[in-house]
């Protein structure tokens, strides 16, 4: 019987707020795929389930193995690699893999997750762990390149129209139904992946590594630098650099976004701009909600925006701003560098989004893309609102 795989959250998941308010760690997108999707392709199994917080478990269910099966529990913060997958393939029940004192993988019999293990080995190869929200942008370059190889190996791209200017066409891949006309695709600096039934409008300038998911749109005249990832059904315009969009989110107009991570169902109003570097080129510090203190995030870090949040036209985000879940941000001045979930307003405004209106507006935004707010989503948002 083949092993049964589960991706588990750790207590460190709260360091990835605002994104893990609404999902397990392994449901976060980095590169072209979510962490779970990467593991499914590397292990050639689907679906892999989640072991996460109780209030998320209904939307992200846990599937337990039969009593006589081997369950392999994988730390959801980890990105897969060939050496790690090889070691996982050797595991027997009662064995664990650690690195620097932290559990990476554990094999057990059936669903007895907490049984003491008989042996423990240390993994000596390098790993990529997503432990802070800015890691999603910082490691996106490596993740994009790895995912491009994973998704395109042995496959042939759909034809690329000769109206485009293409550099290094071997590193440009169009899925069926993708449309790109009168644009520049420069893959000399990294691969360019255009997802199924997606659209790159005329005059777009795209520099790899870059990837866009199914049914996403790049607006006319967009300027996009690597390493940038768009999830499914996103809209991107203006100037974007080294940023990650989860599914269904929009930045359709001018304005700068750099070294940023944007959750699901977000919308950045026209001319919303985000600083990603301090004027003195100093260290950016980012407020960690769960720790109630600021942490260093390198010298480049843009906005981190949770699901269902929006900004009005001409919004200005300071370097390293964190926007929680279901916020409505507007106004002519810089909002605070930390906006708790369900914030309403901007600089000098401390109102809170009323829950009924927040749920109504989230549903309205979803309906613009042919979806609706599920009962599971409502329960998750209510839990976050109540704390």
N, C-alpha and C positions, 0 to 999 in steps of 0.2 A: 504494500500500500504506500502511495506517495505521501510525503510529509504534508501536514496541514500548517499553513503559514498565517500568522497574526502579527500585525504591526501595533506595538504598544506605546502609549504615552508614558512619559516619566513625570515626576514632580516638577522638573525643570520646564515643562510645557508652558507654565505661566510667564516665563521670560519671553515668550513669543507673542504676547498680547500686542496689538489688538486682534491678530489673525486667529489665534487659538481660542478666543472667546466663542467662536462660532464653528470651529472644526477641530478634529484631531491634527496633530502635527503633520502626519503623513498625508493629509489632504491638502497641504499647502503646495502651491505650484512654484517650481523653480526650473528654469530651462524651458523645454517644450512640454513637459509632463509634470504631473503631481508626483510626490515622492512615492505614493502607492503605485501609480501607473508604472514608474520606473522598475519597482521591485517585481511587478507582475510580468513585465517583459523580460527582465533578467532571469527570473526563475521559471518563466514559461508556464505560469499558473494564473488563473483568474476565476472569481475575484479573490483578493486577499482582504480579510476583514480587519476591524479596528478594535482595540481594547482601550477605551478612553473614559472621559468623565461621564457620570450617570446621565446628566441632562443632555448630552450629545449622543448617547448610545442608541437612541431610537432612530435618529436620522442616519447614523453611521454604525450599523449593527455589528455585533460580535457574533461570529459563527464558530461554535466550538466543534472540535474534532470528535469522532467516535472514540470510545474508550480504548480500543486496541490500536489507535493510530498514534503516530509521532507528531506532536505539535512543536513547531519552531516559532518562537517568539522573537521578533526583530524590533530593535529600538527604532521608533518612528522618526527620530531626528536624523537618521543616517541616510546618505545617498549610496546606492549600490556601486560596487566596483568588482572587477574580475577576481582579484585575490580574495576579497571578502566572500563573494558568492562561492568560490571554490572551498573555502573553509566551512561555510555553512553546509555544503553538500556532504561533509565528512561527519557532521555532528550525530551523536547518538543520545538517546534520552539520559538525562542526568549530567549533561555536559554544557558548559557555558564558555563564551568568548568575551573577554574584557579588553579594554585599552585604557591605560592611565587610571585604573581603578574604577572605571565606569562600565556597566554592563552593555554589551552590544547585542548579543544573541544568546538565547537559551533554548535548549531542547528538553521536552518533557513528554511523558506518556499521557495520552488523552487530554483532558482539560484540567489537570492538576497543576495549575500555573505556579503555585508557591511551594512546591515540594523542594526540599534542600537538594542541591546538586552534588554529584560525586566528584567531578573534576572541573577544573577551570584553567583555561589557557589564555595567554596574552597575545593579542594581535599586533604584529610588528610593522605591518604596512601602513601607509598613510590613509587617512579617512577624511571625508567631509561630513561634518555635523552641522545641522542648522539649529543653533542654540539661541540666537538673538534675531529680532526681526530684520535688521540690516544685513544679516548674513545672506538673506534671499537675494538681495541685489549684488552683494560682494562676490558671491560664488556663482552668479548667473552665467558668466562667461564660460566657466568650465562645464557647467550643467548643460548649456546650450550645445556645445560642441559634442559632448558625450551623447546627448539625446538625438542629435542630427545623425550621428553614425548609427545609433541603435535603430532609428526609424527608417533610414534610407538604404541600409546595407543590402546589396543584392537586388535593389529595385531601380527602375528607370523613371526619371522625372517626366511629368507631362510636358508637352512642347512649350518652349518659351518664345513669345512673339518677337519677331525681328524689329518691332517698333521700339524695343527697349535697348538700353546700353548695359551690357552685362560684362563684368570682370570676373574671371575665374569661373566659368559656367559649370565646371565639374562640381563646384560646391554650392550650386543653386538647385533647389528641388521644389517643384510645384506638384502638389497633390491634384488628383482629378477635380475638374471644375473650377480650379483657381484661375483668376483673370488678372493679368498685369499688362498694362499698355503704357507706352511713352514715359517710362520711368528708368531710373538708374539703380541697378542692383550690383553693388560692389562686394563681392565675396573674397576679395584678396586679403581681407583682414579677418575673415571668419565666415562660416557657412550662412546661407540665407534659405529659410524654409517657409514656404507659403502654403497654408493649410487648405484642406478640401473646401471647395465652394467659397473661398475667401476672395477679396477684391482689393487690389492696389490701384488707386485712381491715378490719373495722369499727373506727371510732373513730380512724383514722389522720389526722394533721394534716400536710399536705404543702404547702410553700411553695416556689414556683418561683424560679429555674429548677431543674427536676428531670426526670430521665429514668430509666426502668427497662427493661431488655432483656427478651427473650422468656422466658417461663416463670419470671420472678422473682416474689418474694413480699415484700410489706411486712406485717409482723405487726401484730396488733391494738394500737391505742393508740400506734403509733410517732409520733415527732415529728421531722420531717425538714425542714431548712432548705436553701435553695439556697446554693451551686450543688452539687447532689449527683447522681451518676450511679451506677447499678447496671448491671453487665453482665448477660449472659444467665444464668438459673438461679441468681441470688443470693437471699439471704434477709436482710432488714433489719428491725431492731427497735430500741427504745429511742430515744435522741436522737442524731441525726447531722446534721452541718453541713459544707457545702463539702468533700465527700469523694468519692473515686472508687473504685469496686470494679471490678476486672477480673472475668471470668466465674467462675461456680461458687463464689463465696465467701459466707461467712455472718457476720452479726452479728445473731443472732436474738433477743437479750435486752436488758434494760436495761443502762445504761452509756453514757458519752459518747464520741463519736468526732468530732473536728473537724479540718479542714484536713489530711486524711490520704489516703494512697493504699494500697490493699490489693490485692495480686496475685491470681492465680488459685488456686483450691482452698485458700483460707485459712479458718480458723474462729476467731472470737473468742468465748471462753467467757463465760458469764453474768456480768454486771456488770464485764466488762473496760472500763476507762476510759482515755482518752488525753488528756493535757494538750496543748493547742495554743498556749499562751501562758505566758511566764514571769511569775512573781509581781511582778517589777519592771517589767513591760511592755517589757523590753529586747529586743535583737536575739537571735533564735534562731540558734544555730550547729549545723550538721548534719555528722556525720562522713562524709567521702567516702572510701569504701573504697579505690578505685583510686588516690587521691592520698595516702592516709594523713595526712590533715589535715582540720580542720573548716572549713566554709565558711558564710558568712552566708546565711540563708534568709528574711529579713524578720522581722517581729515576731509572725507566726503560722505555725506549722508543727507538725503532729501526727506520728503514726507513719507510717513508710514500711515496708511489710511485703512481703517477697518471696513467690513462689509456694510452696505446700505448707506454709506455716508456720501455727502455731496457738498460742493462748494459753489457759491454764486459767481457771477461775472466779476472779473478783475480781483479775485481773491489772491492775497499774497501770503505764502507760507514761508516762515523762517526756516533756517537750516535745522534739520533734525526734528521737525515737528511730528508729533504723534497724534493722530485723530482716531478716536475710538469708533465703536460700532454705532450706526444709525445717528450720525450727526448731520446737522444742517448748518453750514458755515457760510457767512456772508458779511459784507461790510468793507469799508475802504481802507482800513488799517490792518496791520499784522495781528492775527489772532494769537492767543497764547501758544506756547510750544507744546503744551499738552492739553488736549481737549477730551475730557472723559466721554464715555459712551452716552449717547442721547443729549449731547450738547446742542444748544440752539443759539445761533448768533455768531459773534466774532469778538473783536477787541472791545472790552468794557461791557460785554453782554454775558450774563451768567445764567440765563434762563435754561430750563431743561425741557427738551422735547416731551410733550405729553404722550403717554404710551399709545393711546388709541389713534392719535394722529400719526405717530411714527409707523405703526403697523399699516395704517391706511396708505401712507405715502410710499412705504416699501412695496406694497402690493401694486400701487399705480406704476411705479418704475418698472417692476417686473412685467406688467401687462404690456408695456411698450415693446417688449421683445417676445411677446407671445407666451409668457409664463404667468404664474400667480403665486402668492405667498402660501406655502403649505402650512398645515397645522403643526408640523414639526418645527418649521421656521418660527412660527408664532410663539411656540412654547420656549424655544431657545432665546428669542428676543425678550420675552417676558422674564425669563430667568436672569438675563444680563441686566435688565432694567431694575429688577428688585434686589440684585446683588447677592 
